[in-house]
Amino acid sequence: MLSIIIPTLNEEDYLSGLLESIKRQTFKDYEIIIADANSTDTTLKIAKSYGCRITKGGLPAKGRNEGAKVAKGDILLFLDADVIISHEKFIENSLAEFKRKNLDIAIFPLAIVKGKKIDKIAVTIWNKWISLMQKVFPHGASAFLVKKRIHESINGFDESIVFAEDQHYADRAGKISKLGVVEKEPVCISIRRYEKDGRFNTYIKYVIADMHILFKGPIRSEIFSYRFNHYKDEKIENRK
């Protein structure tokens, strides 16, 4: 069984799109776990309508960890609530490539269905970067496919990290297991962070975060003033 784990906080504008894209999958041996951080909108109502299991969440790292604790599957698929998986064979093809490459943890290229040309250029650069650096400085965002035993062996996501905890997770997992990119299956992401924070500011923030992680280590202070639910007010831009 595959356990799909989604951390949420007031994601009523996005969650149904993701859950609908999961429902269309040809692969059916999965469970969906929503790790919720006390949503006050209709997030939980939506999750229940799709038959999701619900557990207590928190910030994204904690939510993912809490979801993994109750997961029944031996492979975990972590997804952000605002993504869309691209077509009905996304899971089937991802698992096939995961097994063919004998991976323990996989990261995904990203895609944007709608958005400005600069967004698509930025995503193309990101995809080339994660492929180039996967063995020496692993990156990851929005989606991870990982064996549960690997997740447990590194004690999950570090909940003390306040920004780019997913990158730190990929780096730690890659040091003790085989990490690779699932090349065939991109994950469609929302551009809400670019719209809300500004494209230039967002790109610069990620570059600074990379430099901080590379030279000073994980980000455990609020240098970016990031908060979960920061992008609540923006509607999804890549929903088909």
NORNOR-V327252 format. One record per run of one state. SS is the DSSP state (H for helix, E for strand, C for the rest). FROM is the first residue (numbers start at 1). TO is the last residue. If there is no record, write none. Layout:
# NORNOR-V327252
ss	from	to
SS	FROM	TO
SS	FROM	TO
This chain:
# NORNOR-V327252
ss	from	to
C	1	1
E	2	8
C	9	14
H	15	23
C	24	29
E	30	36
C	37	42
H	43	49
C	50	52
E	53	56
C	57	59
H	60	70
C	71	74
E	75	80
C	81	83
E	84	85
C	86	89
H	90	100
C	101	104
E	105	111
C	112	116
H	117	133
C	134	142
E	143	147
H	148	153
C	154	162
E	163	163
C	164	164
H	165	176
C	177	178
E	179	188
C	189	191
H	192	197
C	198	198
H	199	215
C	216	218
E	219	219
C	220	240
